[in-house]
Amino acid sequence: MTRLSSKAGVFSLVLIAALTLAGCQSAPETPEASLYQQLGERAGIAQIVEDLLFLIVDDERINQQFKGMDVASFHRNLTDQLCQLSGGPCTYSGREMREVHADMAITDTQFNALAENLILAMEDNDVPTGAQNRLLKRLIPLYPDVRHL
């Protein structure tokens, strides 16, 4: 097994285990509600991203990676990206993930810390666990571009 497939495999297993465990705790959801609606539409997603920013600032594992960033631009771009990924009417117009993260040398620990903080922000905003898992599933394909595997 190559280093690439080994790391991606470990990440996938950890994420699947987390999603499975989280899924066991989820309350029944309204099946007709879209992921975008379950995230609170654009206003709800914007609040999740704002809460995520506060969690990032307090997280010693990752806050250095975000020093000096344009907070308003980050908030707008991540809100648009999550809105688009969730099936909302938004269009992400920011740079490609590979380009954004090119010189950051993000570790698995940092990547997982950000994912953990996103989950906490969604929990703080009462996003159903199933909806959290659906969003995380849509974010998984971005992993290789963020980590440059």
Secondary structure, 3 states (H helix, E strand, C coil): CCHHHHHHHHHHHHHHHHHHHHHHCCCCCCCCCCHHHHCCHHHHHHHHHHHHHHHHHHCCCCHHHHCCCCHHHHHHHHHHHHHHHCCCCCCCCCCCHHHHCCCCCCCHHHHHHHHHHHHHHHHHCCCCHHHHHHHHHHHHHHHHHHHCC
